[in-house]
Amino acid sequence: MAGVCTTAASVILLCTGAAPRWLAVSGSIISVPLIVAVFFSGWIGLLFPLWVVALGVDTLVILRRRDRDGERAAAPE
């Protein structure tokens, strides 16, 4: 299920451009072992939470940048 979720999220990120391309492509690459290799090693399942953390950190960076740019636009000169 984690592999399918990663695939779907990666396709959405690629189509909308909501995240950097490297993050969307890495999600697509990570989804293959999540779907196939999880039957051989349970440690592969840790790729999903690592990818979600990377996505979350990227989202925080985007939000902080937006807030910082908004403060500059609202500040009187």
Residue pairs with C-beta under 8 A, 6 or more apart in sequence:
2 34
2 38
2 45
2 48
3 31
3 32
3 33
3 34
3 35
3 36
3 38
3 48
4 31
4 35
5 48
6 27
6 28
6 30
6 31
6 34
6 48
6 51
7 27
7 28
7 31
7 35
9 27
9 55
10 24
10 25
10 27
10 28
10 31
11 24
11 28
12 18
13 19
13 23
13 24
13 27
14 21
14 24
14 25
14 28
19 55
19 58
19 59
20 58
23 54
23 55
23 58
26 51
26 54
27 51
27 55
30 47
30 48
30 51
33 44
33 47
34 44
34 45
34 47
34 48
37 44
38 44
38 45
